[in-house]
Amino acid sequence: MVEFIFHRGGSPVGEFRKSWATATKNAGVAGKLFHDLRRSAVRNMTQAGTPAAVAMRISGHKTASMFQRYNIVCVDDLSAALEKTEAYCKTAAKGKIVAVR
């Protein structure tokens, strides 16, 4: 077992920030933060329908409030939710009375 997350042959890669800056530059995504990966992972899991409790275990979040900080909601999410709601209401209205509160 290797004691370091980022290593080369079991030895530390040196200053992580410098290595990260070089790696992101070489990948064409200079300026990305390592923590951005956690946010992307949370968003991808929730968009894929992974239950929050499972996603929290994977991402290491201990509280729902911290998890929600990482679960970014964008304009596209809001639009999709409204479209689904509108479609539901149209379908429900064809044969039933839809309660409006």
Secondary structure, DSSP 4 states (H G I P E B T S, - for coil): --S-SSEETTEE-S-HHHHHHHHHHHHT-TT--HHHHHHHHHHHHHHTT--HHHHHHHHT--SHHHHHHHS---HHHHHHHHHHHHHHHHHHHTTSPPP--
